[in-house]
């Protein structure tokens, strides 16, 4: 059996990886297990490892790395703890092939720890840009630490190639989130209300705002401006939790205070894939700076107000309205997003990030591997020398 070990550090990446895990498990001659780390193991973020346990995927290891703080020092220390934890896990049992997704610091810790063990790594969602976050640098570092590359769009493949990776290791497969949308069954309105205590009788606005890690010193002002704009919004609001990034707790504290003072608002630690996609299918609009607003919301033809620089560099579908951080700009963009004319303009929108069959393509490549260990010895594509 060819064993594929998938690393997951948060509810967001696990939701994207579930279709891949299921596809591997259903493929003859292959099996999958999971290394769980980061936010999954933290009660304050919903202890989402329980969802993985319920889904029945074998958990190979649990790597504790989060600290009780989210200062820059704490984030750096968390990366160090993660690297130590992964090193100890790899020493106990060396995985045959690792799969990591995206740009989180937990993934960088895992890939760095895997380097001296000569563990081959497949990387999903490389080549993208998010210039407002340190994730941008992490993602490019992971490209050099990994050995197979599964990217969402041809232009992302070009960037991976520019980083020196050879074309035979780069595969354009589409965005993983579209697989999750296609395969995840929705909850009924009654099931959603029972599980989360939120009625969908009136379509809510979904709010997801993460720390902008290149601007962490402005986090307090940024979330205060967003909440000031939302205080005048018409209709119910549903907030989801931010990631465990620098100053994320400031955002959580501000949201909880806001919700306590506004009766038509709710905050949810973890919706899970079924709950999240059910919510998006009923929402009037999405507001914030989540990658989900760029990559996945177009599949629901959902208007999105994307705030600030966190997603700067990603191609934006026609459902996305870009705005600045100040409350007036957000309020103007939100009014446009929920207007009948804008909603009608999206009726024929197709998501440019793929067709929901990325997992099928990835597993096809992994299944065809005859010697995963040979991947570790990489070449380098030299760009043509510029004329003097």
C-alpha positions in Angstrom: 0.0 0.0 0.0 1.2 3.5 -0.8 0.5 5.7 2.2 -0.1 9.4 1.8 0.2 11.5 5.0 -1.7 14.8 5.0 -0.8 17.6 7.4 -3.6 19.8 8.6 -3.3 22.8 11.0 -6.7 24.5 10.9 -10.4 24.0 10.1 -9.9 26.0 6.8 -7.3 23.7 5.3 -8.9 20.5 6.6 -12.1 21.4 4.8 -10.1 21.7 1.5 -8.2 18.5 2.1 -11.2 16.2 2.9 -12.0 15.4 -0.7 -8.3 14.5 -1.3 -8.2 12.2 1.8 -11.4 10.5 0.7 -10.1 10.1 -2.9 -6.9 8.5 -1.7 -8.7 6.2 0.7 -11.0 5.1 -2.2 -8.1 4.4 -4.6 -6.9 0.7 -4.7 -3.4 0.4 -3.5 -3.4 3.7 -1.6 -4.3 4.7 2.0 -4.2 8.0 3.8 -3.5 9.2 7.3 -3.3 12.6 9.0 -0.9 14.6 11.1 -2.9 17.1 13.1 -1.4 20.4 14.5 -2.1 24.1 15.1 -5.6 25.4 15.8 -7.1 21.9 15.6 -5.8 21.1 19.0 -6.8 24.4 20.7 -10.1 24.5 22.7 -10.3 28.3 22.1 -10.6 27.6 18.3 -13.2 24.8 18.8 -11.0 21.8 19.2 -11.6 20.9 15.6 -9.6 17.7 15.7 -12.9 16.1 16.8 -14.2 16.7 13.3 -11.3 14.6 11.9 -12.0 11.9 14.4 -15.7 11.8 13.4 -14.7 11.6 9.8 -12.7 8.5 10.5 -9.4 9.4 8.9 -6.5 7.7 10.9 -4.6 10.3 12.9 -0.9 9.5 12.7 0.3 12.1 15.2 -0.9 15.2 17.0 1.7 18.0 17.1 1.1 20.7 19.7 2.7 24.0 18.8 0.4 26.9 19.7 1.4 29.1 22.6 -0.9 31.2 24.8 0.0 34.4 23.0 -0.1 35.7 19.4 2.7 38.3 19.5 5.4 38.1 16.8 7.7 36.4 19.3 5.0 33.9 20.2 4.3 33.1 16.5 8.1 32.5 15.9 8.3 30.3 19.1 5.2 28.4 17.9 7.1 27.7 14.6 10.0 26.4 16.6 7.8 24.1 18.7 6.1 22.8 15.6 9.5 22.0 14.0 10.6 20.1 17.1 7.3 18.2 17.3 7.4 17.2 13.7 11.0 16.1 14.0 10.2 13.9 16.9 7.2 12.4 15.0 9.3 11.8 11.9 12.0 10.1 14.0 9.4 7.7 15.4 8.0 6.9 12.0 9.1 8.3 8.7 6.2 9.1 6.4 6.3 7.7 2.8 4.9 10.9 1.2 3.7 14.1 2.8 1.0 16.4 1.4 0.8 20.0 2.7 -1.5 22.8 1.5 -1.0 26.5 1.4 1.0 28.9 3.3 0.6 28.6 7.1 3.6 28.7 9.4 2.7 25.2 10.7 3.4 23.9 7.2 6.7 25.6 7.1 7.7 24.0 10.4 6.7 20.5 9.0 8.5 20.9 5.7 11.7 22.2 7.4 11.6 19.3 9.8 11.1 16.8 7.0 14.2 18.1 5.1 16.9 16.1 6.9 14.7 13.0 6.9 14.6 13.2 3.0 10.8 12.9 3.1 9.2 13.7 -0.3 6.5 16.4 -0.1 3.7 17.4 -2.4 2.5 21.0 -2.1 -0.9 22.3 -3.0 -1.8 25.9 -3.8 1.7 27.2 -4.5 2.6 30.1 -6.8 -0.1 32.4 -5.5 0.3 35.9 -4.1 -1.1 37.4 -0.9 1.0 40.4 -0.4 -0.6 41.6 2.8 0.4 38.6 4.8 3.7 36.9 5.7 2.0 33.8 4.3 3.3 35.1 0.9 6.9 34.4 1.9 6.0 31.1 3.6 4.3 29.9 0.4 7.3 30.6 -1.7 9.7 29.0 0.8 7.5 25.8 0.8 7.8 25.7 -3.0 11.6 25.2 -2.6 11.2 22.7 0.2 8.7 20.6 -1.6 9.1 18.2 -4.6 5.7 18.1 -6.4 3.5 21.1 -7.0 -0.3 21.1 -7.5 -1.4 24.6 -8.4 -4.8 26.2 -9.1 -4.1 28.2 -12.3 -1.6 28.3 -15.1 -0.2 31.7 -14.0 0.6 30.1 -10.6 2.4 27.3 -12.4 4.5 30.0 -14.2 5.5 31.5 -10.8 6.5 28.1 -9.4 8.6 27.6 -12.5 10.2 31.0 -12.1 11.3 29.8 -8.6 13.4 27.2 -10.3 11.1 24.2 -10.2 11.0 22.0 -13.4 7.9 21.6 -15.4 7.6 17.9 -14.9 6.9 18.5 -11.2 4.3 21.2 -11.7 0.6 20.2 -12.3 -2.3 22.6 -12.8 -5.3 21.0 -11.0 -7.6 23.9 -9.9 -8.5 25.1 -6.4 -9.2 22.4 -3.8 -12.1 24.4 -2.3 -14.2 23.7 -5.3 -13.9 20.0 -4.7 -15.2 20.5 -1.2 -18.1 22.6 -2.5 -19.1 20.0 -5.1 -18.9 17.0 -2.6 -20.1 18.4 0.7 -23.9 17.9 1.3 -25.7 21.0 2.6 -27.7 21.1 5.9 -31.4 21.8 5.9 -32.4 25.1 7.4 -33.7 23.2 10.4 -30.5 21.2 10.9 -28.4 24.4 10.6 -30.6 26.2 13.2 -30.4 23.2 15.6 -26.6 22.8 15.2 -25.6 26.5 15.4 -28.6 28.3 16.9 -28.8 30.5 13.8 -32.0 31.0 11.7 -31.6 31.2 8.0 -35.1 32.6 7.5 -33.5 36.0 6.8 -30.3 35.9 4.6 -27.3 36.9 6.7 -24.1 38.7 5.9 -21.1 36.5 6.6 -18.1 38.2 8.1 -14.6 36.7 8.2 -11.7 39.0 9.0 -8.2 37.7 9.7 -5.1 39.5 10.9 -3.1 41.2 8.2 0.2 40.0 9.3 2.3 42.5 7.3 0.3 45.2 9.1 -0.2 43.6 12.5 0.4 46.9 14.3 -2.8 48.3 12.7 -5.0 45.3 13.7 -7.0 47.2 16.3 -7.8 50.1 14.0 -8.7 47.8 11.1 -11.2 45.7 13.0 -12.7 48.7 14.7 -13.3 50.3 11.3 -15.0 47.2 10.0 -17.2 46.9 13.0 -18.2 50.5 12.8 -19.3 50.0 9.2 -21.2 46.8 10.1 -23.0 48.5 12.9 -25.1 50.2 10.3 -25.7 47.2 8.1 -29.2 46.0 7.5 -30.0 42.4 8.4 -28.3 39.7 10.5 -24.6 39.2 10.7 -22.7 35.9 11.2 -19.0 36.2 12.3 -16.5 33.3 11.9 -13.3 33.1 13.9 -10.0 34.5 12.6 -6.9 32.4 12.3 -4.3 32.1 15.1 -2.1 34.8 13.5 -0.4 37.7 15.1 -2.9 39.8 17.1 -5.8 37.5 16.2 -7.0 37.6 19.8 -7.6 41.3 19.4 -10.0 40.6 16.6 -11.8 37.8 18.6 -12.2 40.2 21.6 -13.6 43.0 19.5 -16.0 40.7 17.7 -17.3 39.2 21.0 -17.8 42.6 22.4 -19.7 43.7 19.3 -21.9 40.6 19.3 -22.8 41.2 22.9 -24.1 44.7 22.1 -25.9 43.9 18.8 -28.8 41.4 19.1 -28.9 40.4 15.4 -25.3 39.2 15.3 -23.7 35.8 16.1 -20.1 34.5 16.2 -19.3 30.9 15.5 -15.9 29.2 16.4 -16.3 26.4 13.8 -19.0 25.7 11.3 -17.4 22.7 9.6 -17.6 22.3 5.9 -21.3 21.4 5.8 -22.2 24.3 8.0 -20.0 26.8 6.2 -21.1 25.9 2.7 -24.8 25.9 3.9 -24.2 29.4 5.2 -22.6 30.7 2.0 -25.5 29.3 0.0 -28.0 31.4 2.0 -25.9 34.5 2.6 -26.6 37.9 1.1 -22.9 38.8 1.0 -19.5 38.1 2.5 -17.4 40.8 4.1 -13.7 40.5 5.2 -10.4 39.3 3.9 -10.6 35.6 3.7 -9.2 33.5 0.8 -12.6 31.9 0.7 -14.1 35.1 -0.7 -11.7 35.0 -3.6 -11.4 31.3 -4.3 -14.8 29.8 -3.4 -17.5 32.4 -3.1 -17.8 32.7 -6.8 -19.2 29.2 -6.9 -22.2 30.5 -5.0 -22.4 33.7 -7.0 -22.1 35.4 -3.7 -21.1 39.1 -3.5 -17.9 39.7 -1.6 -16.5 42.8 -0.1 -12.7 42.2 0.1 -11.0 44.5 2.6 -7.5 45.7 2.4 -4.2 44.1 1.3 -4.4 40.5 2.8 -5.5 39.0 -0.6 -3.6 41.4 -2.8 -2.1 39.6 -5.7 -4.8 36.9 -6.2 -6.9 37.2 -9.3 -10.4 38.4 -8.2 -13.6 37.0 -9.8 -16.4 39.5 -10.8 -18.3 38.9 -7.5 -15.5 40.6 -5.5 -15.6 44.3 -4.7 -12.2 45.5 -3.4 -12.2 48.2 -0.8 -9.9 50.0 1.7 -10.0 49.6 5.5 -11.9 52.7 6.5 -15.5 52.4 7.6 -16.9 54.7 4.9 -15.3 52.7 2.0 -16.5 49.4 3.5 -20.0 50.8 3.9 -20.1 52.0 0.3 -18.8 48.6 -1.0 -21.4 46.7 1.1 -24.3 48.7 -0.2 -23.1 47.9 -3.7 -22.7 44.2 -2.9 -26.3 43.8 -1.7 -27.8 45.9 -4.5 -30.1 44.2 -6.9 -28.2 45.3 -9.9 -24.9 43.8 -8.6 -26.5 40.6 -7.6 -28.2 40.3 -11.1 -24.8 40.9 -12.8 -23.5 37.7 -11.2 -26.3 35.4 -12.5 -24.0 33.8 -15.2 -20.8 33.9 -13.2 -18.5 30.9 -13.4 -15.8 30.3 -10.9 -12.4 30.8 -12.7 -10.5 28.7 -10.2 -11.5 25.3 -11.6 -14.1 22.6 -12.0 -14.1 20.8 -8.6 -12.0 17.9 -9.7 -8.6 18.8 -8.2 -8.4 15.8 -5.9 -9.0 13.5 -8.8 -6.0 15.0 -10.7 -3.7 15.0 -7.6 -4.4 11.4 -6.8 -3.8 10.4 -10.4 -0.3 11.9 -10.2 0.4 10.4 -6.7 -0.9 7.0 -7.7 1.4 6.9 -10.8 4.5 7.5 -8.7 6.8 4.5 -8.7 9.6 5.8 -6.5 8.5 8.6 -4.2 12.0 8.8 -2.6 13.5 9.7 -6.0 11.6 13.0 -5.9 13.8 14.3 -3.1 16.7 14.8 -5.5 15.6 17.9 -7.4 17.0 19.8 -10.4 16.7 23.5 -10.9 15.4 25.3 -13.9 17.7 28.2 -14.8 16.1 31.2 -16.4 17.7 32.6 -19.6 20.3 35.2 -18.8 19.3 38.7 -19.6 21.2 40.6 -22.2 23.9 42.9 -20.7 
